[in-house]
């Protein structure tokens, strides 16, 4: 990869991360419910990197169901679970992803937001945040069924703050369960997604080639290895 391209990519990522860090906090403009400090993690994963992701079909606030397997063969998928609507951390996390949506698209990824709230509650919450540019689906009934299948349903009935990257073959390639009291680091997520997309291209899959060319991965197996290890979830 040419050094100039590296700086461009780094600059774009830095700009997006900067936007997340310094953009006005959406939660501060809303009436939210503070849960106080919670036990950082309260669940046991039921899936691992390398497993086929449990499929699901859930209602979305757009009025149409979203099925994970519909993306198989064409797009990577980033599943972002957050604990609950109308809570401060969640109300800042997803608007941050709205600002960074081009980074997800550049890596051939669809972002799907999931909570265990019902659809009317989700719709009111998303509207209050100014809207989101990715699907938001409800895991309300059977309550937390999808969160439970992934092993991130807490004992109080909400989901962990967790991210899963599923590749175009429907296989889980990255898992991160964050302290429920904190927002996950966007840079970590983007690096993991780059690694997954790079592997897709290297293996002749459905990865988005232009993004990989920007990363300089083809013909640079060492660079690919480094990036995939950044994801830390090889199997």
Buried (B, 14 or more C-beta within 10 A) or exposed (E): BEEEEEEEBEEBBEEBBEEBEEEEEBBEEBEBEEBEEBEEBBBEBBBEBEBEBBBBEBBBBEEEEBEBBBBBEEBBBBBBBBBBBBBBBBBBBBBBBBBBBEBBBBBBBBBBBBBBBBBEBBBBBBEBBEEBEBBBBBBBEEEBBBBBBBBBBBEEEBBBBBBBBBBBBBBBBBBBBBBBBEBBEBBBBBBBBBBBBBBBBBEEBBBBEEBBEBBBBBEBEEBBEEBBEBBBBEE
